[in-house]
Amino acid sequence: MTYESTHGTTDTDGHGTKVAGIIYSNHSDYRGMAYGLDRVLVGDCLNFNVYDHADWMVGARGDDPEAINLSCGYGRANGSDYASIDKSIDDSANDYQLYRGTMFRHEKATVTWHRHSTYNGTNTPTNILDLSDLDLYAYAGDDGSLIDSSTSHIDNVEQIAASADGDTVIKVAAYGSFDSALASQEYALATEENFQKVNPPSLSLSASNVTVNTSLFDPVPVGPWVTVNNTGGAPAHSITATATISGDWTLLNTSNPMASIDSGDSFPTAFTAMTRCTSTGESQTVTVTVTSESYGETFTATTSYTITCG
């Protein structure tokens, strides 16, 4: 094999030696993946530009390679960068995981996961499991708009990039079901900033019962504030509150669009009812449902309160 370099051959980390063995080992039982080839091109895999490096190896060099090896990693990764996604999830509420942090313009985030096969000693594996399909999305934290997505169905690497600086929510999601032999599909997510795994938006409602202090048979508008709370770890966006009332009373407004609600914050909304009291103690029930469409998922909460004629 011809070796050409202007940087020397000293491996101060050990990783290069391991990769060199994978590529070009001449061991009689454990041949390298490119053993016997007369030339090997080596490039860096920094800044998570996985696709860029693959393009460089396949096309930019114009050498028509017979074998390609990518060894990409993130030196600062720790336990919080890894997670597991359940194999039985199929477009339900638990088939994804959210991460929140800051991305700056042109920064990238990459998720990768294993291809699975049954170990077959020194022989080529014959029992190869179906490839699990994970997708990667980035959303703007302030309004929930989609920044970028990577949803290939043919490989085990997805990568997204930021178009501007800002608070960002990253979503790793399972597409469809996994191979029946897998109990779960582990993955590794690498980001250039300090992202943290967060719970999705979690909505709850609080409202107080109301007593109508007015003359009987006198239709008057009445309606308390309903407070919408987000106790999740990610902002809730595209929120709409809707209400219904029992009996023959009517609501002056049945749908209220609302602003985004950040993690730990609350927002008030109100519905006004036209009362038609016929006797003291008569009451009607107002039922309020709040829906948020965020990160490709739907989150809801429901509560009820009573309006009583006094």
SESELUM-283528 format. One record per residue (C-alpha): residue number from 1; residue in one letter; chain; x, y, z. Coordinates in Angstrom, 3 decimals. Layout:
BEGIN
PT     k   r   c          X          Y          Z
PT   NUM   A   A          X          Y          Z
...
END
This chain:
BEGIN
PT     k   r   c          X          Y          Z
PT     1   M   A      0.000      0.000      0.000
PT     2   T   A      1.223      3.492     -0.778
PT     3   Y   A      1.251      5.913      2.166
PT     4   E   A      1.330      9.644      1.548
PT     5   S   A      1.222     12.243      4.354
PT     6   T   A      2.650     15.592      5.357
PT     7   H   A      1.616     15.189      9.027
PT     8   G   A      3.611     12.141     10.106
PT     9   T   A      2.393      8.754     11.340
PT    10   T   A      2.394      9.133     15.138
PT    11   D   A     -0.958      8.220     16.683
PT    12   T   A     -1.224     10.083     20.004
PT    13   D   A     -4.828      9.014     20.644
PT    14   G   A     -5.012      5.353     19.568
PT    15   H   A     -8.186      5.751     17.544
PT    16   G   A     -6.310      6.070     14.276
PT    17   T   A     -4.491      2.792     14.892
PT    18   K   A     -7.782      1.005     15.565
PT    19   V   A     -9.371      2.363     12.412
PT    20   A   A     -6.271      1.470     10.395
PT    21   G   A     -6.650     -2.125     11.596
PT    22   I   A    -10.315     -2.190     10.607
PT    23   I   A     -9.404     -0.941      7.151
PT    24   Y   A     -6.188     -2.780      6.355
PT    25   S   A     -5.559     -5.631      8.801
PT    26   N   A     -3.540     -8.468      7.232
PT    27   H   A     -4.389    -10.988      9.985
PT    28   S   A     -5.203    -14.357      8.445
PT    29   D   A     -8.536    -14.660     10.314
PT    30   Y   A     -9.516    -10.993     10.585
PT    31   R   A     -8.830     -9.334      7.277
PT    32   G   A     -9.425     -5.592      7.026
PT    33   M   A    -12.397     -4.361      5.035
PT    34   A   A    -10.051     -2.886      2.405
PT    35   Y   A     -7.277     -5.463      2.639
PT    36   G   A     -5.406     -5.819     -0.641
PT    37   L   A     -6.191     -2.384     -1.994
PT    38   D   A     -3.154     -0.416     -3.047
PT    39   R   A     -4.232      3.042     -1.895
PT    40   V   A     -6.199      4.473      1.043
PT    41   L   A     -7.412      8.085      1.249
PT    42   V   A     -7.820      9.493      4.766
PT    43   G   A     -9.847     12.551      5.768
PT    44   D   A    -11.041     14.156      9.001
PT    45   C   A    -14.583     13.722     10.309
PT    46   L   A    -15.006     16.894     12.326
PT    47   N   A    -17.993     19.146     13.034
PT    48   F   A    -20.397     16.296     12.301
PT    49   N   A    -20.336     16.935      8.543
PT    50   V   A    -20.947     13.252      7.860
PT    51   Y   A    -22.618     13.758      4.494
PT    52   D   A    -19.913     16.187      3.373
PT    53   H   A    -17.193     13.655      4.090
PT    54   A   A    -19.136     10.877      2.382
PT    55   D   A    -19.542     13.083     -0.695
PT    56   W   A    -15.809     13.805     -0.646
PT    57   M   A    -14.964     10.103     -0.569
PT    58   V   A    -17.485      9.058     -3.184
PT    59   G   A    -17.351     11.845     -5.696
PT    60   A   A    -15.121     14.793     -5.073
PT    61   R   A    -11.902     12.818     -5.349
PT    62   G   A    -12.918     11.194     -8.616
PT    63   D   A    -11.189      7.941     -7.657
PT    64   D   A    -14.229      5.615     -7.730
PT    65   P   A    -13.501      4.002     -4.310
PT    66   E   A    -14.117      0.283     -3.796
PT    67   A   A    -14.608      0.574     -0.007
PT    68   I   A    -15.510      3.418      2.368
PT    69   N   A    -15.092      3.519      6.148
PT    70   L   A    -16.504      6.341      8.275
PT    71   S   A    -15.360      6.620     11.885
PT    72   C   A    -17.077      9.663     13.348
PT    73   G   A    -17.385     10.573     16.996
PT    74   Y   A    -17.810     13.358     19.493
PT    75   G   A    -15.034     13.639     22.061
PT    76   R   A    -17.143     15.499     24.631
PT    77   A   A    -20.077     13.083     24.630
PT    78   N   A    -21.403     11.849     27.967
PT    79   G   A    -24.312      9.854     29.312
PT    80   S   A    -26.824     12.633     28.658
PT    81   D   A    -26.071     12.433     24.922
PT    82   Y   A    -27.491      8.910     24.677
PT    83   A   A    -31.034      7.608     24.869
PT    84   S   A    -33.184      4.628     23.953
PT    85   I   A    -36.404      4.537     21.980
PT    86   D   A    -38.914      1.734     22.461
PT    87   K   A    -39.248     -0.662     19.543
PT    88   S   A    -43.005     -1.166     19.839
PT    89   I   A    -43.866      2.510     19.296
PT    90   D   A    -45.575      3.297     16.009
PT    91   D   A    -46.795      6.896     15.610
PT    92   S   A    -47.988      7.089     19.223
PT    93   A   A    -47.240      9.499     22.062
PT    94   N   A    -44.013      7.767     23.141
PT    95   D   A    -42.232      7.213     19.830
PT    96   Y   A    -39.938     10.213     20.115
PT    97   Q   A    -37.550     12.108     22.389
PT    98   L   A    -37.000     15.881     22.613
PT    99   Y   A    -33.787     17.788     23.365
PT   100   R   A    -33.528     21.519     24.002
PT   101   G   A    -30.576     23.871     23.631
PT   102   T   A    -29.089     26.587     21.452
PT   103   M   A    -27.930     26.184     17.862
PT   104   F   A    -25.945     28.783     15.993
PT   105   R   A    -26.114     29.371     12.264
PT   106   H   A    -24.652     26.495     10.206
PT   107   E   A    -24.191     24.258     13.261
PT   108   K   A    -25.227     20.638     12.832
PT   109   A   A    -26.709     17.849     14.909
PT   110   T   A    -26.325     14.180     14.015
PT   111   V   A    -28.033     11.004     15.207
PT   112   T   A    -26.714      7.514     14.462
PT   113   W   A    -27.676      4.009     15.525
PT   114   H   A    -26.527      0.429     15.007
PT   115   R   A    -27.309     -1.924     12.202
PT   116   H   A    -28.022     -5.274     13.849
PT   117   S   A    -26.874     -8.759     12.870
PT   118   T   A    -26.131    -12.044     14.610
PT   119   Y   A    -22.436    -12.639     15.285
PT   120   N   A    -21.102    -15.358     12.998
PT   121   G   A    -17.504    -15.765     14.137
PT   122   T   A    -14.982    -15.063     11.388
PT   123   N   A    -17.635    -15.569      8.719
PT   124   T   A    -19.848    -12.954      7.159
PT   125   P   A    -23.107    -12.576      9.144
PT   126   T   A    -26.060    -14.312      7.539
PT   127   N   A    -28.797    -13.227      9.973
PT   128   I   A    -29.167     -9.491      9.367
PT   129   L   A    -32.037     -7.686     11.084
PT   130   D   A    -34.187     -5.077      9.398
PT   131   L   A    -32.742     -1.589      9.750
PT   132   S   A    -34.554      0.514     12.345
PT   133   D   A    -35.716      3.835     10.956
PT   134   L   A    -35.158      6.965     13.048
PT   135   D   A    -35.804     10.524     11.876
PT   136   L   A    -34.275     13.807     13.067
PT   137   Y   A    -35.967     17.220     13.263
PT   138   A   A    -35.057     20.704     14.505
PT   139   Y   A    -37.724     23.224     15.581
PT   140   A   A    -37.459     26.882     16.599
PT   141   G   A    -38.032     27.202     20.336
PT   142   D   A    -39.831     30.552     20.093
PT   143   D   A    -42.610     29.589     17.672
PT   144   G   A    -42.243     25.856     16.933
PT   145   S   A    -41.546     26.307     13.226
PT   146   L   A    -39.574     23.559     11.497
PT   147   I   A    -35.931     24.536     10.935
PT   148   D   A    -34.650     21.368      9.254
PT   149   S   A    -35.330     17.652      9.019
PT   150   S   A    -33.515     14.488      7.967
PT   151   T   A    -35.763     11.506      7.211
PT   152   S   A    -33.858      9.069      5.009
PT   153   H   A    -35.162      5.495      5.046
PT   154   I   A    -32.035      3.800      3.694
PT   155   D   A    -29.268      4.373      6.239
PT   156   N   A    -28.575      4.687      9.961
PT   157   V   A    -27.392      8.314     10.079
PT   158   E   A    -29.493     11.490     10.048
PT   159   Q   A    -28.171     15.064     10.195
PT   160   I   A    -29.766     18.525     10.423
PT   161   A   A    -28.349     22.062     10.300
PT   162   A   A    -29.403     25.411     11.764
PT   163   S   A    -30.134     28.325      9.433
PT   164   A   A    -29.895     30.959     12.192
PT   165   D   A    -28.973     31.412     15.861
PT   166   G   A    -31.649     30.554     18.387
PT   167   D   A    -33.330     28.400     20.999
PT   168   T   A    -33.870     25.006     19.364
PT   169   V   A    -35.814     21.827     20.103
PT   170   I   A    -34.404     18.680     18.487
PT   171   K   A    -36.647     15.665     17.995
PT   172   V   A    -35.484     12.072     17.458
PT   173   A   A    -38.435      9.973     16.292
PT   174   A   A    -39.063      6.369     15.313
PT   175   Y   A    -40.699      5.803     11.944
PT   176   G   A    -42.843      2.685     11.891
PT   177   S   A    -41.950     -0.418     13.925
PT   178   F   A    -38.598     -2.091     14.531
PT   179   D   A    -37.483     -5.630     13.763
PT   180   S   A    -39.349     -8.103     15.999
PT   181   A   A    -36.012     -9.365     17.378
PT   182   L   A    -35.219     -5.931     18.892
PT   183   A   A    -36.472     -5.029     22.350
PT   184   S   A    -35.374     -1.422     21.819
PT   185   Q   A    -33.275      0.721     19.494
PT   186   E   A    -30.455      2.686     21.099
PT   187   Y   A    -29.065      5.757     19.379
PT   188   A   A    -26.446      8.448     19.931
PT   189   L   A    -27.202     12.123     19.361
PT   190   A   A    -24.281     14.530     18.874
PT   191   T   A    -24.716     18.305     19.019
PT   192   E   A    -22.239     21.174     18.981
PT   193   E   A    -23.808     22.889     22.000
PT   194   N   A    -25.022     21.693     25.380
PT   195   F   A    -28.433     20.186     24.590
PT   196   Q   A    -30.446     18.555     27.362
PT   197   K   A    -33.096     15.875     27.094
PT   198   V   A    -36.494     17.374     28.032
PT   199   N   A    -40.035     16.174     28.498
PT   200   P   A    -42.568     17.233     25.852
PT   201   P   A    -45.148     19.945     26.583
PT   202   S   A    -47.558     18.930     29.343
PT   203   L   A    -50.735     21.012     29.553
PT   204   S   A    -53.019     21.394     32.545
PT   205   L   A    -55.966     23.737     33.188
PT   206   S   A    -57.224     25.491     36.293
PT   207   A   A    -60.563     27.306     36.667
PT   208   S   A    -62.907     28.312     39.493
PT   209   N   A    -66.640     27.845     39.741
PT   210   V   A    -68.756     31.007     39.317
PT   211   T   A    -71.932     32.222     41.041
PT   212   V   A    -74.104     34.579     39.008
PT   213   N   A    -75.128     37.482     41.238
PT   214   T   A    -77.983     38.871     39.172
PT   215   S   A    -81.744     38.928     38.940
PT   216   L   A    -83.417     35.747     37.805
PT   217   F   A    -84.387     35.496     34.128
PT   218   D   A    -81.927     38.282     33.219
PT   219   P   A    -79.440     37.048     30.548
PT   220   V   A    -76.004     38.410     31.435
PT   221   P   A    -72.524     37.538     30.156
PT   222   V   A    -70.337     35.777     32.704
PT   223   G   A    -67.140     33.825     32.332
PT   224   P   A    -64.095     33.288     34.541
PT   225   W   A    -60.519     33.112     33.339
PT   226   V   A    -59.180     29.635     32.625
PT   227   T   A    -55.438     29.329     33.221
PT   228   V   A    -53.428     27.089     30.886
PT   229   N   A    -50.229     25.725     32.436
PT   230   N   A    -47.290     24.066     30.667
PT   231   T   A    -45.415     21.835     33.119
PT   232   G   A    -43.366     20.070     30.423
PT   233   G   A    -39.771     20.749     29.463
PT   234   A   A    -40.419     22.141     25.962
PT   235   P   A    -42.509     25.160     24.876
PT   236   A   A    -46.066     24.525     23.699
PT   237   H   A    -47.060     26.177     20.402
PT   238   S   A    -50.123     26.619     18.159
PT   239   I   A    -52.504     26.498     21.104
PT   240   T   A    -56.281     26.685     20.792
PT   241   A   A    -58.821     26.578     23.628
PT   242   T   A    -62.394     25.467     22.854
PT   243   A   A    -65.440     25.348     25.151
PT   244   T   A    -68.934     23.896     25.345
PT   245   I   A    -71.727     24.581     27.837
PT   246   S   A    -74.512     22.317     29.050
PT   247   G   A    -78.234     23.036     28.962
PT   248   D   A    -79.801     25.800     26.855
PT   249   W   A    -77.265     28.482     27.785
PT   250   T   A    -74.964     29.760     25.072
PT   251   L   A    -71.322     30.788     24.834
PT   252   L   A    -70.419     34.073     23.179
PT   253   N   A    -67.033     32.661     22.186
PT   254   T   A    -66.313     28.975     21.724
PT   255   S   A    -62.711     29.049     20.443
PT   256   N   A    -59.718     31.112     21.591
PT   257   P   A    -56.332     30.969     19.828
PT   258   M   A    -53.459     31.531     22.252
PT   259   A   A    -49.791     32.475     22.284
PT   260   S   A    -47.001     29.961     22.847
PT   261   I   A    -46.390     28.915     26.442
PT   262   D   A    -42.817     28.220     27.527
PT   263   S   A    -41.833     25.496     29.955
PT   264   G   A    -43.063     26.348     33.448
PT   265   D   A    -45.229     29.260     32.283
PT   266   S   A    -48.997     29.879     32.299
PT   267   F   A    -51.427     31.827     30.129
PT   268   P   A    -55.020     32.934     30.860
PT   269   T   A    -57.975     32.638     28.509
PT   270   A   A    -61.675     33.386     29.036
PT   271   F   A    -65.033     32.153     27.765
PT   272   T   A    -68.213     34.192     28.209
PT   273   A   A    -71.607     32.553     28.769
PT   274   M   A    -75.064     34.074     28.412
PT   275   T   A    -76.913     32.883     31.508
PT   276   R   A    -80.621     32.122     31.512
PT   277   C   A    -81.403     31.598     35.175
PT   278   T   A    -84.869     30.245     35.918
PT   279   S   A    -84.369     29.517     39.622
PT   280   T   A    -81.857     30.011     42.403
PT   281   G   A    -79.345     27.176     42.546
PT   282   E   A    -79.672     26.321     38.885
PT   283   S   A    -76.258     25.584     37.344
PT   284   Q   A    -74.628     24.761     34.041
PT   285   T   A    -71.242     23.203     33.285
PT   286   V   A    -68.634     24.686     30.982
PT   287   T   A    -66.098     22.208     29.572
PT   288   V   A    -62.830     23.623     28.207
PT   289   T   A    -60.352     21.706     26.063
PT   290   V   A    -56.929     23.055     25.122
PT   291   T   A    -54.950     21.636     22.189
PT   292   S   A    -51.344     22.333     21.197
PT   293   E   A    -49.845     21.227     17.890
PT   294   S   A    -46.101     21.164     18.616
PT   295   Y   A    -43.151     19.283     17.071
PT   296   G   A    -45.429     17.145     14.915
PT   297   E   A    -47.377     15.938     17.975
PT   298   T   A    -50.720     16.864     19.555
PT   299   F   A    -51.056     17.689     23.260
PT   300   T   A    -54.409     18.204     25.013
PT   301   A   A    -55.913     18.992     28.396
PT   302   T   A    -59.524     19.282     29.554
PT   303   T   A    -61.271     20.788     32.602
PT   304   S   A    -64.770     21.800     33.647
PT   305   Y   A    -66.256     24.487     35.902
PT   306   T   A    -69.776     25.327     37.036
PT   307   I   A    -71.817     28.523     36.686
PT   308   T   A    -74.513     28.666     39.382
PT   309   C   A    -77.453     31.050     39.620
PT   310   G   A    -77.382     32.849     42.974
END
